[in-house]
């Protein structure tokens, strides 16, 4: 019973947060507006469907829908059915117009996601990254947070700085990342619409919960001019969306091995004649998602593990060897 309550709660939260929006205009072949047209959004991956009706100005709007790849179908009496396939990304308003014909056949058009990158709905600046881009980018450590720095206006200087004997404590200092001039601890990180901010450390681009490559569906960084629904901070608005199960079972297994033979020695070690320190790293895991009940309930499980065997040299001051002779 507890599992069912938690599952239903998470579903209701997802439907209200980490969303996107869609709007457009319906016209006939002469360019005249078509009021009353029926617009249907369907997601074949999980069976979700949303319906709207064009107003007297021929305009339709879906103000809040989960980000996904949808088939958008426009129908009206006396016109042929027209469908468009488009991937709607999180927090990136999309505009898709229809021009219906008098033919009776159904026409399906694929809409490139790049055609929707021009946001004409609000003043927010930022770019969304879909799952295809996330999987294609080479990531050291398979950490999707590294991709956040690819946004225009974002600066990321690395994960460690040297502050004398405080290096370990400052391993992920918040001053190492900035977006549009604002420090990263002035940003807002959400995971599926839930607050994911590290209230104590505020490390660069990191939430309190660690995101993994295989569990992240997509993300968006609003670098400036965020809407009133973002709130909390004046800096970057980082929105992460996790994967979920679909009507098809899918998953993968992986392992990455890094060995000492591929490592270069430290310059100071070479200069002192000290051999390179051993480094053996294994990163492994897998994920599985699928339906519990098709079009109704789904599951997604992911595990990511890492094991390091690493040596390091340390410098120490020792007493000089003194020889006393009579």
Protein Blocks (a to p, Z undefined) as FASTA:
>chain_A
ZZmmmmmmmmmmmmmgoiaddddddddfkopacehiacddddfknopacdddddfkopac
dfbacddddddddddehiacddddddddehiacdddddddfbfbdcdddddfklmmpcck
bmcecddddfklmmmpccehiiaklmmmmpghiacebjbdcehjlmmmmmmcfklpceeh
iafklmccdeehiacbdfklopghiafbdcdfklpmbdcddfbhpafklgmiacdcdddd
dddddfbdcdddddddddfklpccdfklmmnopacdddddddddddddddfbghkbccdd
ddddddddddddddddddddddddZZ
